Amino acid sequence: MNFIEKNFKNIIIVGIFLFFFLLLFKNLAPFGVKTMYTFDFEKNPNYISDIASLQPVTAIGQKNGSLFAVPHTAIYSDITEVKLKLPQKNIKKARVSIFFDTGVETRIGFLNNLLGNYSYKAIFFPELNNLSWKYLKENSAVLFQKAPRYTSVRDFLADPPESTKDSPTFATFEMSFFPKNLFPQKKGSTFVEVPLRGNHTLYTYVTNENFVLTIQKQDMNDVTGADPLRIFIYHDDELLLSSEIPDDGNEEAGIRSGLLQEKTIAMPKLLNGIYRIELQGNSADFLIKKISVNQPYLVFTNIFLANSPIYRQEKSEKSTVLFTNAKHIAFSTWHEVSYQNIQINNKSVLLNKLITPIGVTTTEPLSVVETSMGDVIIQGDQPFSFSLDALFDPFIFSVPSFQSLSVTPSIEYVLSSYVPPEKYNGWFYAEREFSLDESYITEDGTLSFRIYAPHLKQKRRVLNIKSMNISVE
């Protein structure tokens, strides 16, 4: 009996084990596989020459009085994308190190396929680079100071300087800052089931958790044309996500409203802070029937109540109650049949004019508004909520995003995650780390990386890259 015959059973067992091990390794990477991508344009300037915007060139420098050539890659377009094929789909982070030379704002980032946008980090921001201010670094936070008042980032966060909206003393860049006790910590969801007509702006406060928003729409079909409802979600004026509930399929004007349509949006692991939600249509020929969000805070800047037979809605026996901190409130309607007495803090306000707003001023810190019927547009200098628990002021702590001292000369501090690049032998060097998950990987295991220099083409500048390393694990 030879060796194979004698050990046939053991060989089969080992073979099966190796097969499943390789399968597990390929799909789950259980032992923390690290994949390295190296782009060394000094040694190989044609490494990714298939990308049109990457063009190998030769730069001339001087050393010891003699000329020498340093091959590198030049980028002329604002956006350059690289597709990275990964052997594993279970990833946690990516680290990018890059030698480059530029004079314009430059960012790098990875595509989140779930949200449909790139998560960027700046590697060069001229307005911060050119400041002569010293900065403190503590973990991932960086504090730039015009004068050295604070000795640590922690001290700054514990006792930030006084700042006003008209004359801010500090700003943020690539970082959100909200005091932990800015609003009372609550748990729970918010539901709005009063029909609203047309465009609306909402604000919610999220505390480092997953975010789920559901919108229910109904086309009224009173006017010819499509009635899509577009949903935009912003954080620090940055658009994070855009989605849409399409038209109901009937673009003709008629006497019958469309079927109910619903859209649920889930956004994982949002940063702590205030988020703005814009609901926008082509016209006001649609109703927002329901809104639900898995957050306790939800307010509206202005409200168009549509719980009225005019909009083919059943007449409710219950009044609609709103809460606000506004000092100036105005009411208006488009139809005489909607004239009514509106209660504000148990005082009656007569709405008896078409289109023209009826204004009210109050000194109360909290006002309760009660309407007996719908078809009323309500506006104010502070937001409104449909429950007292959901009420908050999204503008109470307004920190501007840093652009430049020429825009906001009163700025004395900038809180950021941005670390200015170091310089070696004439090249800038930067390292950035990104937290990633499966939402960044496509079905075929591709990770999309982008270099973004938003003003490169406009200013006719060039982004030179000597080398770049991307480590994914």
Secondary structure, DSSP 8 states (H G I E B T S, - for coil): --HHHHTHHHHHHHHHHHHHHHHHHHHH-TT---EEEEEETTT-TTTTTTSTTEEEEEEEEEETTEEEEEEEEEE-SSEEEEEEE-S-S---EEEEEEEEE-SS-EEEEEEETTTTEEEEEEEE-HHHHT---EEEEETTEEEEESS---SSHHHHHHS-----SSS-SEEEES-----TTSS------EEE-S-EES-EEEEEEE-SS-EEEEEEEEE---SSS---EEEEEEETTEEEEEEEE---S--S--SS----EEEEEEE-S--SEEEEEEEEESSS-EEEEEEEESSS-EEESSEEE--SGGGT----SS-EEEEE--SEEEEEBS-GGG-EEEEETTEEEEE-SBSS-EEEE---SSEEEEESSS-EEEEESS-EESSSTT---TTSS---B---TTT-TT--EEEES----EEETTEEEEEEEEE--GGGB-TT-EEEEEEE-TTTTTTT--EEEEEEEEEE-
